[in-house]
Amino acid sequence: MSEEKMMRLGQIARKLNVGTATIVESLAKKGYEVENNPNSKINMSQVEMLNKEFKSSALDKEEASHLSIGKRHEPISIEPETPKEEPKPAAAPAPAPEPKAQEAPKPAAPAPAPAPAPPKAAEEPKPAPSSTPTPSADTEKVSTEAPKLEGIKVLGKIDLSKNTSSVPRHKQQHGQNKHGQKHGDSRKPQQAPQQNKPQPKPVQEDKKPIAPQAPQVKKEQPKPAPQQPAAPVPPVAKDQVISAKADSLKGLTVLGKIELPADRPKKKGGPVASSDERGRDKKRPRKRIDKPGGPGQGNRAGGGQGGRPNQGGGNRQGGNQRGGAPVRAQKAEPTQKEIQDQIKQTLARLQGKSSGGGKGKSRRDKKAERERDVDFEAEETKILKVTEFISANDLAALMDLSVNQIISACMSLGMFVSINQRLDAEAITIIADEFGYEVEFTKSIEDEVEVEEEDSPEELVERAPIVTIMGHVDHGKTSLLDYIRMSKVTADEAGGITQHIGAYDVMTKTGHKIAFLDTPGHEAFTAMRARGAKITDVAIIVIAADDSIMPQTKEAINHAQVAGVPMIFAINKIDRPNANPAKIKEELANMNLLIEEWGGKYQSQDISAKTGEGVDDLLEKVLLESEVLELTANPDKNAAGTVIEASLDKGRGYVSTIMVQAGTLRIGDIILAGQHHGRVKAMFDHKGKKLKEAGPSTPVQVLGLGGAPQAGDIIKVYDTEREARDIANSREQIQREQSLRTKKHITLDEIGRRLAIGSFKELNIIIKGDVDGSVEALSDSLLKLSKDEVKVSIIHKGVGQISESDVLLASASDAIILGFQVRPSSNAKKLAEQEEIEIRHYSIIYDAINQIKDAIEGMLEPEFEEVITGNIQVREVFKITKVGTVAGSYVTDGFITRKNKIRVIRDGIVIHEGEIDQLKRFKDDVAEVKAGYECGISIKGFNNIEIDDTIEGYEMKEIKRKK
Ligand SMILES: Nc1nc2c(ncn2[C@@H]2O[C@H](COP(=O)(O)OP(=O)(O)OP(=O)(O)O)[C@@H](O)[C@H]2O)c(=O)[nH]1
């Protein structure tokens, strides 16, 4: 017990985010002498003191750990705005027009009131220029120089930051100034700031951020024409294109009142939005059209607005409310009709029909439609509607990319994923973003989110750590687990390889419970291992001391690191004479993984899974690590957990191994996992002992689900069966939709692509297996066999016997069926014979992979190699009219056949390459002439044969292609 209450100095330092020296010093001050060694132990009362003392540091660390990649986006969007806003206030105090761009961020701090900003800004520009150049002749110099420099900088900022948002301000300002021109405004504020104030008030309230930008623009220009301030109203309007845009936005608001959309809600973001967007899109073309109608000002004044001023005169400037509404209302009506057309077309397109508009329509109409369609299509296709935890492969298909692109994108983001690995919401969002897609998660995600209901601290109790053992093949994972739970599993495993993930819990000698996930070591199980790491609290990385850090060891380390799971290194097989744990530690150090012994932060333990040496210490270290993690759960609520594996048992039905993570699972509970629901009929622990309930961190085998959920599915308890069934149904629907979308129906693009590739071939496979993990692993490996020329498609996979429907599916899709540890039903077998469907049975994963690999090699476009079949020497040449030159020849070696391709070689140089026209012996046509015989030969389209020429016969022989 005393050991339990101790923590290592290194651990507490990590936990509190302070240096060990700081802790030692702190303890020394309090009268405790502790050696500055990461392994020094500290008792819990000291730990508590330290906790209090360095609470803030620990909190900092925690906060820092929450900083996710997602935040990167936020700052980008937010920052640009803040600096813009801030510039206003900042400008007032000191910033000169030139430095604006650079200093923009700095001024942010003193964000003052928006209303006063414009005037200040206008005034400040003056001092700014003076500060940068010489103090003398401020006003004059400023006016001349400032316009050039400032004009460029300021304009750029305004356009980029917020064209739309800036509009409103301008409107207001313009309203006052008439056109709200930069010069006018800027001057006004300087000279008569009071006038500006009243106008901006209303506007600024709505859009403070925008206001600041406007003043900057003004600042620059005001300098050149300080005299105009009084008459800024009409003349200045030309330059302020931006302001014009702003007005158009307000107009849109008015459109909302018209209630056009009420009749037709549309998929794409509702009718109002779509009409608005169209309005915008159309504005551009209209602007162009309007330009001619409107005076030259239109162009500059701000595109869309250009035309309006002409129409409504005071539309924008005078008052948005007056002219703006009626003009837009007229435009809106046609928009509705267009909306209808567009909806029809878009729906038609979604259904795979051609967008063929009315045949009678004019070309212009069709063109316009096409343009709209493209816009809509682009919008639609840029939004991915997915459920969380879709696989990398499916995500690639949805985005029409290759899996490799996804994987490499993930790698560049620091994530290591495999083809079949399911991605969480955050990863999906980041990856999709990389490729310019937005992600909309469908309903089922929300269900999953519920799992993380907040528990009050009083409800939480300590729970056992869930540990995953990972490592390279044969480094001793299973042996270690065996030793820990004192049973022998290794000998029973087919092929000596762990074939599925199991889950067990054990009691340590010190009376603590630890739950273990047993992950297989073969590379094919990478995906499962990755999932295992997600359920895991602590990862034990087993490394054989007589070997070295192997690829899968690195992979396991990567998975644990990516999942943020603390690792403990178990350096195994130290009983072996050639064991060299120090070498392993050195290799780890080279990978930047310094173990505690060597002053690093990673725990490691030398063990022998065979003799048991060091295993107890290892478990103790696991408990120490989990203490730091402060693992808790609320046992007094409906259970939630994760499916570890599921299989179909002949006698018992579907058996799911579940790791309960929160709450308590009881017999009779209504559970839902993936698309399957049911009532818990019976529960067993890993030894087959019946359980009535299972609390947090307990692995159990559950009977009662209506199907086999997938490993990694979240399992939840619901109050009513109906609730569970409804969610299951909706998930099934989403899943079906997903698989439909994922399946690439042939499209023109697709045909083009296939043609480009050449003779495209596809190997369709249906995989059925006894355990979900094996099915996933096999499918993962088989997918990896895909090549450009031959694509492996897993069209269906599942747990259970090979059924008639599997055979029918195979028949319909020209697939082969792989049964992993399962056999077909007698009916399925008959049907397969009838339909001539191949069913292959495997019990070792390598065999399946190798055989399919061979099959793929057979299917690949054959590679040819040239084989010289024989040589002929020309001894006489006969020129025969109507036939051409016939060479009287002698086959010196090999043979020559009429189908042979030939080369005519003269003095060692190939002078012709072609085909045989006639091959004769005496007067008879023959197919082949062997060495030592004479023959007559004529060559297609070639008569320039001479005595002593050599005719070489060759053929292209197909060779089996590897890789
Ligand atoms: N001498 C010795 N042999 C060990 C030790 N641990 C494991 N082995 C042997 O190493 C071999 C592989 O052990 P496993 O436990 O099956 O290895 P694994 O990592 O689980 O392998 P996979 O399940 O194939 O990934 C077996 O023959 C074990 O008996 C050990 O500590 N000492």
The ligand as an ORCA input file, in Angstrom:
! r2SCAN-3c Opt
* xyz 0 1
  N      12.724    -16.789    -23.963
  C      11.631    -16.062    -24.055
  N      10.764    -16.265    -25.058
  C       9.674    -15.507    -25.140
  C       9.421    -14.470    -24.209
  N       8.268    -13.874    -24.558
  C       7.811    -14.489    -25.655
  N       8.656    -15.469    -26.018
  C       8.508    -16.349    -27.158
  O       8.442    -15.575    -28.341
  C       7.528    -16.148    -29.244
  C       6.498    -15.153    -29.652
  O       5.712    -14.791    -28.557
  P       4.239    -14.281    -28.693
  O       3.772    -13.939    -27.349
  O       3.406    -15.176    -29.519
  O       4.512    -12.978    -29.527
  P       3.449    -11.961    -30.030
  O       4.145    -10.657    -30.028
  O       2.211    -12.074    -29.267
  O       3.241    -12.455    -31.503
  P       2.004    -12.237    -32.458
  O       0.803    -12.673    -31.732
  O       2.338    -13.092    -33.612
  O       2.019    -10.813    -32.783
  C       6.934    -17.369    -28.530
  O       7.569    -18.489    -28.977
  C       7.226    -17.130    -27.088
  O       7.382    -18.310    -26.394
  C      10.369    -14.275    -23.146
  O      10.245    -13.416    -22.308
  N      11.443    -15.098    -23.141
*
